[in-house]
């Protein structure tokens, strides 16, 4: 009995241990499911900034991951154009990676490719366009400003170049190729003559970094401003000093003559001309004054001679009067000569007064004939499109109102302006026709009225006569 009981106990313990073993088996399965949630994606590195990694995948997706807490495996740092393998937990939904936790990023260095071509243009957005094997490629690089149009460059890039599409090609380096032959050809093509002179701008002109309209614009030189020229190029450009740098301006916009000096010369010539006119006027006035004085002296001399003759006659007639009478008469004639002097002097102011009138002569006038198309408060427009100013002008008839529209008129105006002097209608125009017709109608009306009055008078006369006869 005791043996049977011990056997049963042993069997129960075996079953108990077996049951415990079966309940512990699911634990490894849970670990397997957790490991299955780790995912991996790879793509071309487009940008890495602020712990955010942007890649372009083979599935044509642009994905951005936060790799702040991820482990990074890279030999010389992650660069644009490299291939990045991203291991993460979570899921990507329609390009949204906000539910992903990046565990690891492995950087695979890119294979760099070199392309050589001639620079077609340099853009303001740090782009360089080159031509190579009949195709044009536009690369974005921070070294764009260091190259010039026409030069040959070698561009080393990483990433993908699909046809002429360079959106996934990232520039690693760029070298300018300048062969000895090209340098010699450039020297032969453009020669420069060294000078050191001051020039002035004839118009507002651009200042460029090289002697070409395709070169970078570094500033402007306003009209009339001066600058130092250090060289004259055979291609029509000038080398100048601008902000202590060698820059270039098209020679056709520069002159060696100072515009300010030209204005001063004109002013000096005007002053000299005015002084010459004044000198001539003064000389003319003095000549007239001299002639007047000479004429006065001649009259005085003749007067003295007459008085002297009269004195001699009186002396003979009046029994030889003393000589003192002759002296007295002679002295009395002297005031007559002095009286003529002020008259001569008075002619000078008159001559001077005529000078301004000579200088202020009115400009010549010309005439224009046409049909009036518009009339303003102080203006009149003809069918030739010209508008004339009527302020201060003599206007014949009713030409300053809207009734003048359609009339053919003659406008006399100053040659160098549109200020009218005299406006009058042309014979046969609408204005004259209407006036003549009105005048004719008025004359006829007057004649008819006179005839009616005459008839009425005759009728009255005949009636009175009949009454008297009866």
NORPE-V347810 format. One record per pair of residues at least 4 apart in sequence whose ideal C-beta (glycine too) atoms are under 6 Angstrom apart, sorted by sequence separation. I is the first residue (numbers start at 1). J is the second residue. If there is no record, write none. Layout:
i->I j->J
i->I j->J
This chain:
i->57 j->61
i->74 j->78
i->78 j->82
i->123 j->127
i->147 j->151
i->178 j->182
i->201 j->205
i->221 j->225
i->233 j->237
i->314 j->318
i->321 j->325
i->356 j->360
i->382 j->386
i->395 j->399
i->425 j->429
i->432 j->436
i->48 j->53
i->92 j->97
i->131 j->136
i->178 j->183
i->210 j->215
i->242 j->247
i->315 j->320
i->375 j->380
i->395 j->400
i->398 j->403
i->399 j->404
i->414 j->419
i->427 j->432
i->56 j->62
i->122 j->128
i->147 j->153
i->209 j->215
i->221 j->227
i->232 j->238
i->315 j->321
i->381 j->387
i->425 j->431
i->47 j->54
i->129 j->136
i->130 j->137
i->208 j->215
i->209 j->216
i->239 j->246
i->240 j->247
i->374 j->381
i->413 j->420
i->425 j->432
i->46 j->54
i->55 j->63
i->91 j->99
i->121 j->129
i->160 j->168
i->161 j->169
i->231 j->239
i->373 j->381
i->379 j->387
i->380 j->388
i->90 j->99
i->120 j->129
i->129 j->138
i->159 j->168
i->208 j->217
i->209 j->218
i->229 j->238
i->230 j->239
i->239 j->248
i->240 j->249
i->411 j->420
i->412 j->421
i->45 j->55
i->46 j->56
i->54 j->64
i->90 j->100
i->159 j->169
i->373 j->383
i->379 j->389
i->380 j->390
i->412 j->422
i->90 j->101
i->119 j->130
i->120 j->131
i->127 j->138
i->128 j->139
i->159 j->170
i->206 j->217
i->207 j->218
i->229 j->240
i->237 j->248
i->238 j->249
i->379 j->390
i->43 j->55
i->44 j->56
i->52 j->64
i->53 j->65
i->88 j->100
i->89 j->101
i->157 j->169
i->158 j->170
i->207 j->219
i->370 j->382
i->371 j->383
i->378 j->390
i->411 j->423
i->43 j->56
i->117 j->130
i->118 j->131
i->127 j->140
i->157 j->170
i->227 j->240
i->228 j->241
i->237 j->250
i->238 j->251
i->370 j->383
i->378 j->391
i->43 j->57
i->52 j->66
i->53 j->67
i->88 j->102
i->117 j->131
i->126 j->140
i->157 j->171
i->158 j->172
i->206 j->220
i->207 j->221
i->370 j->384
i->409 j->423
i->410 j->424
i->117 j->132
i->236 j->251
i->311 j->326
i->51 j->67
i->86 j->102
i->87 j->103
i->126 j->142
i->128 j->144
i->139 j->155
i->155 j->171
i->156 j->172
i->205 j->221
i->238 j->254
i->409 j->425
i->410 j->426
i->51 j->68
i->87 j->104
i->115 j->132
i->156 j->173
i->126 j->144
i->204 j->222
i->311 j->329
i->407 j->425
i->408 j->426
i->86 j->105
i->155 j->174
i->204 j->223
i->201 j->221
i->203 j->223
i->65 j->86
i->84 j->105
i->85 j->106
i->153 j->174
i->154 j->175
i->408 j->429
i->122 j->144
i->201 j->223
i->211 j->233
i->307 j->329
i->407 j->429
i->84 j->107
i->153 j->176
i->388 j->411
i->407 j->430
i->201 j->225
i->211 j->235
i->399 j->423
i->406 j->430
i->407 j->431
i->82 j->107
i->83 j->108
i->151 j->176
i->152 j->177
i->388 j->413
i->200 j->226
i->211 j->237
i->307 j->333
i->82 j->109
i->137 j->164
i->139 j->166
i->375 j->402
i->393 j->420
i->82 j->110
i->119 j->147
i->138 j->166
i->198 j->226
i->393 j->421
i->394 j->422
i->395 j->423
i->396 j->424
i->397 j->425
i->55 j->84
i->78 j->107
i->81 j->110
i->135 j->164
i->137 j->166
i->147 j->176
i->218 j->247
i->304 j->333
i->375 j->404
i->389 j->418
i->48 j->78
i->119 j->149
i->141 j->171
i->199 j->229
i->303 j->333
i->388 j->418
i->389 j->419
i->390 j->420
i->393 j->423
i->143 j->174
i->65 j->97
i->70 j->102
i->119 j->151
i->139 j->171
i->197 j->229
i->372 j->404
i->388 j->420
i->45 j->78
i->70 j->103
i->71 j->104
i->72 j->105
i->73 j->106
i->74 j->107
i->141 j->174
i->303 j->336
i->372 j->405
i->61 j->95
i->63 j->97
i->70 j->104
i->118 j->152
i->119 j->153
i->195 j->229
i->397 j->431
i->45 j->80
i->67 j->102
i->70 j->105
i->207 j->242
i->224 j->259
i->372 j->407
i->45 j->82
i->65 j->102
i->194 j->231
i->195 j->232
i->211 j->248
i->300 j->337
i->371 j->408
i->372 j->409
i->67 j->105
i->116 j->154
i->45 j->84
i->192 j->231
i->193 j->232
i->114 j->154
i->115 j->155
i->207 j->247
i->208 j->248
i->192 j->233
i->369 j->410
i->114 j->156
i->207 j->249
i->42 j->85
i->190 j->233
i->191 j->234
i->367 j->410
i->368 j->411
i->112 j->156
i->113 j->157
i->190 j->234
i->205 j->249
i->296 j->340
i->41 j->86
i->190 j->235
i->367 j->412
i->112 j->158
i->40 j->87
i->365 j->412
i->110 j->158
i->205 j->253
i->39 j->88
i->365 j->414
i->366 j->415
i->203 j->253
i->38 j->89
i->202 j->253
i->293 j->344
i->363 j->414
i->364 j->415
i->37 j->89
i->201 j->253
i->292 j->344
i->363 j->415
i->202 j->255
i->363 j->416
i->199 j->254
i->200 j->255
i->289 j->344
i->365 j->421
i->199 j->256
i->200 j->258
i->288 j->347
i->289 j->348
i->112 j->172
i->285 j->348
i->149 j->214
i->285 j->351
i->281 j->355
i->81 j->158
i->81 j->159
i->81 j->170
i->80 j->170
i->44 j->159
